[in-house]
């Protein structure tokens, strides 16, 4: 992943963040409750661990970062012309993710 991708993502996030309905639903699950400030922290301090150039919603990224109390969070986002679309945000499952939540475990 190049710094260009990270720079573009953060540039769009500085313009505005748009939380899509799916992201809001995922963030508001009672068992996870992810705040918008945590998502913002992940976007500005996290690392891109996967990219999806063929995503139907447009080129998007999976970002790993840490929220409140340093809990690991994944945020999927897509840079648009005037904002960064937050597609979803969730707490990664240790059974599905190895290497500190950066590599998918094989099924």
N, C-alpha and C positions, 0 to 999 in steps of 0.2 A: 504494500500500500504506500502510495507516495504522499509526501507532505502536501502536495497540491490538493488532494482529496480532503485532508484534514483542514487545510486553510479555507477551502471553499465551504465546507460544512460549517465552520465557525463564523465565517463571514456572513453566511445566510442567517445563522442563529443570532448574530448581533443585530441584524435587521429586524427579525421577528421570529418567534416560534409559533407554529400552528399545531395544536394538538388535535389529531383526527379522532373521530368518535371511538374507534377501536382502542386507541391508546388511553383515552379517558376511562373506558370500561375496565381495561386491564389494570390501570393505576388505582382504581377505586375498589378493587376486591378487598373485602375486610381482612383477609389473611396477608395482604401485602402492603396496601396503602402507600403508594409512591407519590411523593409530592412533586409539584412542578419545579421547585427549587432543586430537588435531587436530580431531576432530568437535566436541568440546566447545568448542574455541576458535572454530570457525566459528559454532556456535549462539549463543555469547555475544558475539561481536564482528562477525559478518558482517551482511549485508543481505539481506532478502527480495527476490528479483528476479522471482519468479513465484508465483502462488497457484493452487490447484486446488480450488475450492469443490465440484466435482462428483466428486471422487476417491472410488472405491468404498471406500477405507480410511478415509474421513472427510476433512474439510477439511485440506489439506496445503499446504506451502510448499516452494519451491526457494530455498535460501539459498546465497549466494556468500560465501566467506571465504578465509582464507589459513592454511595449516598450517605445518609445519616447513619451514624454508628459504624461507618466503614463497611456496610453491607454491599456485596457485589450487585450491580444492576446491569442489565442489557437494555439498550435503547436502539430501535431501528428507526432510521430517519432518512429523509430524502431532500436534498437541496433543490429549491425551486428558484425562480428569478428574484423574488422579493422576500423569501422567508425559508425557514427550515421546517419541513413537515415532520412531525413526530408521529410515526406510524404505530408504534407500540413501545411499551416499556414493561419489563418484568424482572423478577428475581430468577437468575439461572439455577436450574436444578443440578445438583452435584452429580447425580447419576447420569445426566446427559452431557455434562461438560467436564473435561479434564484440564490439566495444566492451568490451574487458577482461572477457570472459566473462559479460556481463550481458544480451546480446541474441542470440537465435538467428539464425543466418544462414539466409536463404531458400535452399531447395533448388533 
